[in-house]
Amino acid sequence: MGVKPYLIDMKETGQAYLDFLKKRNPKTEEHVQKQIETNSFLLVNKFDDIWFWELDLINYFFGDLLEQIFNFYQGPLKLTQVEQILMNECGENDIHIVSYYPGGFSEPEALKQLKTFRKYSTKNTDKFFHFKYWILED
């Protein structure tokens, strides 16, 4: 998955890290302090999305939740050729959802606009319908 672990010493750099998280997203500023105090893991993906987790994160590495964590890191698939949809078919109940935003993931505004779409992709664990989320950049 390309995961890089980082250990943050909250005694030495905790306040600077907390200030960074507050400045990063003013909408969540009032909740960041509590999230830092009650969680031990902070998962961040290539889209600059953040997911706070408790110390017992390893207990969740089974079933649907593991799939959600994988989907969180992977994000929607990048659609470059229509044949990719055919190659990713896995049954009669496949539903492919394609989103387009000019500039795709390379522009900060696109990352903001596509956040809800990425959340749907992360929560994609339906056992009957097989949802595939795609991003089209051009």
Steps between C-alpha positions, in 0.01 A plus 500: 500500500799733523443585867770700680485496881603808698538528876420844634635585845212701643715629788752660267301593189141445608397863519646581157324196356171598663534856364567360152186283511287791621630728226460229235121490531327780692169307490642230726716728716285466812506117483871445433614530863252234616586273205872518587430427868268202438669334202843349446512458124451750225457350154568740213468415132643650180192724467574675832205330671541423872347219702555485880517155664517362852796307640336164425506564124647154437179342635312650206721342234239243408207490255322812388706743704826378352346545157402856595856577613634361172246707303596808705865465396433401140220747432297499181667339202635719223319423174727547201340256254145366474640144489592532868132472587475169313816369666357582844168322450439234762134405457150602407463743787787733407421870512768733366477862611718747313564856613666775299661816626728717284858447610413184693708445813770745403312811614419584865149614411433165334607321818244702697222445248560124477522434877144363530563279198811360672295435816254290298795309357637436851167375639452268201447159668162390364504122447223484241581800281861543397559873477809622316590868528698664221646846441526633147752781466461602134 
